[in-house]
Amino acid sequence: MDRPVQILFLCIGNAIRSQMAEGFARRYGSDVLMARSAGLNPATNIMPLTRKVMADRNIDLGDVLPKPVSDHQGTPFDLVVNLSGRPVPPELRAPVREWKVKDPMGQKEGAYRAAADEIERLVMQLILELRVLRKRWQQQDN
C-alpha cells in the first residue's frame, strides 16, 4: 500500500450520494485514497441541496458535474463503493462494497442531511480502515 487506494463511488445519477462520498473522501482521506465518482444514469447537474448540505459542512463540491461510468473506463480501481442499489457494470473489475444509503432525491433537506450523515460515517470508517492497513504494511516493510 505504497500509493493511495483508487476508489470509485457509484450511484444512480452521480448527483447526490456518490458526490457526497467523493467530497468527504477527498476532504478527509487524501493521505490514503484517491476518490472519484460516477453515475449509472448521470443527471445533468448536482442537486442544489447536495451542494448546500456539503457547503454547510465546509466541503465545496466546486464546479463538477455528474459523470457516467464510461468516463472512468480503463481506470484501475482498487475498490468500487456502490451506493446505487443496482448491479455494478461488469467493466468495473474491482472489489465492490455495497453501501445501502437511502436516496434523498425528491425529498426535503432533512433527508439530504441524513444521507450525508450516514455517508460521512461510512467514508470515515473506510479511511480509518485504510490507515490501519497502511500502518501495518509499513511496519511489515521495516
Residue, then its C-alpha position, 0 to 999 in steps of 0.5 A: m500500500d505504497r500509493p493511495v487506494q483508487i476508489l470509485f463511488l457509484c450511484i444512480g445519477n452521480a448527483i447526490r450520494s456518490q458526490m457526497a462520498e467523493g467530497f468527504a473522501r477527498r476532504y478527509g482521506s487524501d493521505v490514503l485514497m484517491a476518490r472519484s465518482a460516477g453515475l449509472n444514469p448521470a443527471t445533468n447537474i448536482m442537486p442544489l441541496t447536495r451542494k448546500v448540505m456539503a457547503d454547510r459542512n465546509i466541503d465545496l463540491g466546486d464546479v463538477l458535474p455528474k459523470p457516467v461510468s464510461d468516463h472512468q473506463g480503463t481506470p484501475f480501481d482498487l475498490v468500487v463503493n456502490l451506493s446505487g442499489r443496482p448491479v455494478p457494470p461488469e467493466l468495473r473489475a474491482p472489489v465492490r462494497e455495497w453501501k445501502v444509503k437511502d436516496p434523498m432525491g425528491q425529498k426535503e433537506g432533512a433527508y439530504r442531511a441524513a444521507a450525508d450523515e450516514i455517508e460521512r460515517l461510512v467514508m470515515q470508517l473506510i479511511l480509518e480502515l485504510r490507515v490501519l492497513r497502511k500502518r501495518w504494511q509499513q511496519q511489515d516493510n521495516 
